[in-house]
């Protein structure tokens, strides 16, 4: 078997933990290190037997990973991501790319100028619920669907509808009405 890709996870909140779990299950990757300022970082670095760094600068000075996943607060995305891209380390950046357009453009331009891979983690893009909501909205004939009656998955569906609302539907006049939305989890 070929060498595993050594991945560092920066920020171990909810999404960072999910990425660590996925790395642990992977046959192609291994957890290189954790970058975290909270005390939970100590526990996790011991649990997974990997180094813990308090900041990116120390990580890059000591032992560069093959790739990095950044799951920090949005306001830190530009600084953290650009630093790794300048070091030619591919980045998977949790959504959204940034908290503002100017910062997002700096991140994209850094990836281009450093010729280093950048992936934004829109992990729900291929989710069956999201795809169904997208189809419903695309076929809505200027109707926006309310999901207020949905309890299960309501936060996800509201986010999906908001996304497609702003992207595709906002340009049209519309009215709101509540109707059942068929959902599948297959």
C-alpha positions in Angstrom: 0.0 0.0 0.0 1.2 3.5 -0.8 2.1 6.1 1.8 -0.9 7.6 3.6 -1.6 11.3 3.3 -0.8 13.1 6.6 -3.5 15.6 7.3 -3.6 18.2 10.1 -6.9 19.4 11.4 -7.1 23.1 12.5 -10.0 23.8 14.8 -11.7 20.9 16.5 -15.2 22.1 17.1 -18.1 20.1 15.6 -16.8 20.0 12.0 -13.2 19.5 13.0 -14.2 16.4 15.1 -16.2 15.0 12.1 -13.1 15.4 9.9 -10.9 13.6 12.5 -13.4 10.7 12.6 -13.3 10.5 8.8 -9.5 10.5 8.7 -9.4 7.8 11.3 -11.6 5.6 9.1 -9.6 6.3 5.9 -7.2 3.8 4.4 -5.6 6.6 2.4 -5.0 9.3 5.1 -3.7 9.6 8.6 -4.1 12.3 11.3 -0.8 14.2 11.3 -1.6 16.7 14.1 -4.2 19.0 15.7 -4.1 22.7 15.9 -6.3 24.0 18.7 -6.2 26.6 21.5 -8.9 25.1 23.7 -8.2 22.4 26.4 -10.1 19.8 24.4 -7.1 19.8 22.0 -4.9 18.2 24.7 -7.4 15.4 25.3 -7.8 14.7 21.6 -4.1 14.8 20.8 -3.5 12.2 23.5 -6.5 10.1 22.3 -5.2 10.0 18.7 -1.5 10.0 19.7 -0.7 13.0 17.5 1.1 16.3 18.2 -1.0 19.3 19.4 0.0 22.8 18.2 -1.4 26.0 19.7 -1.1 27.8 16.3 -0.3 27.3 12.7 3.0 29.1 12.8 4.4 26.5 15.2 3.1 23.6 13.2 4.7 24.9 10.0 8.0 25.5 11.7 8.2 22.0 13.2 6.6 19.5 10.8 4.6 20.3 7.7 1.6 18.0 7.0 0.8 16.8 3.4 -2.6 18.6 3.6 -4.8 20.5 6.1 -8.4 20.8 7.0 -9.4 24.2 8.4 -12.5 24.2 10.6 -12.0 27.4 12.5 -14.4 30.4 12.9 -15.1 32.1 9.6 -13.3 35.3 10.6 -10.0 33.3 10.8 -10.3 31.6 7.4 -8.3 34.1 5.4 -5.3 34.3 7.7 -5.1 30.5 8.3 -5.8 29.4 4.7 -3.4 31.9 3.1 -0.6 30.8 5.4 -0.9 27.2 4.4 -1.3 28.0 0.7 1.9 30.1 0.8 3.6 27.0 2.2 2.2 24.9 -0.7 0.0 22.8 1.5 -3.4 21.9 0.0 -6.3 23.1 2.0 -9.8 21.8 2.6 -11.6 24.8 4.0 -14.9 24.5 5.8 -17.7 26.6 4.4 -18.2 29.4 4.0 -14.9 30.4 2.3 -14.9 33.6 4.4 -17.0 36.1 6.3 -16.7 38.7 3.5 -16.0 38.9 -0.3 -12.7 40.8 -0.1 -11.3 38.1 2.2 -12.7 35.3 0.0 -11.0 36.8 -3.1 -7.7 36.9 -1.2 -8.0 33.2 -0.4 -8.8 32.3 -4.0 -6.0 34.5 -5.4 -3.5 32.9 -2.9 -4.5 29.4 -4.1 -4.0 30.5 -7.7 -0.7 32.4 -7.2 0.8 29.6 -5.1 -0.6 26.9 -7.5 -1.9 25.0 -4.5 -5.2 23.1 -4.2 -8.1 24.7 -2.3 -11.4 23.0 -1.7 -14.3 24.5 0.1 -16.2 21.9 2.1 -19.8 22.2 0.7 -20.4 18.7 2.0 -24.2 18.8 1.7 -24.1 19.6 -2.0 -24.7 16.0 -2.9 -27.1 15.2 0.0 -30.4 13.6 -1.3 -32.5 16.0 0.8 -30.6 19.0 -0.6 -31.1 17.7 -4.2 -34.8 17.2 -3.6 -35.2 20.7 -2.3 -33.3 22.1 -5.2 -35.5 20.2 -7.7 -38.7 21.4 -6.0 -37.5 25.0 -6.1 -36.4 24.8 -9.7 -39.8 23.5 -10.6 -41.7 25.9 -8.4 -43.2 28.3 -11.0 -42.4 31.3 -8.8 -43.6 29.6 -5.6 -41.4 29.6 -2.6 -42.0 26.6 -0.3 -42.3 27.1 3.5 -40.8 24.4 5.6 -42.2 25.6 8.9 -44.2 22.4 9.3 -41.1 20.2 9.0 -39.5 19.2 12.3 -36.9 16.6 11.2 -34.2 18.1 9.1 -35.7 21.6 9.3 -32.5 23.5 9.8 -30.9 21.8 6.8 -33.9 22.4 4.6 -34.2 26.0 5.6 -30.5 26.5 4.8 -30.9 24.8 1.4 -34.0 26.8 0.6 -32.2 30.0 1.7 -29.3 29.2 -0.6 -31.4 28.6 -3.6 -33.7 31.4 -2.7 -30.8 33.9 -2.9 -29.2 32.2 -5.8 -32.1 31.6 -8.2 -35.5 32.6 -6.9 -34.9 36.1 -5.5 -34.9 37.5 -9.0 -38.5 36.4 -9.5 -41.7 37.6 -7.9 -43.1 35.0 -5.7 -45.5 34.1 -2.9 -45.1 31.8 0.0 -47.3 28.7 0.7 -46.9 25.7 2.9 -47.0 22.3 1.1 -45.7 18.9 2.0 -42.1 18.3 0.7 -41.4 14.6 -0.2 -38.1 13.7 1.4 -35.9 10.7 0.9 -32.8 9.8 2.8 -31.7 7.1 0.3 
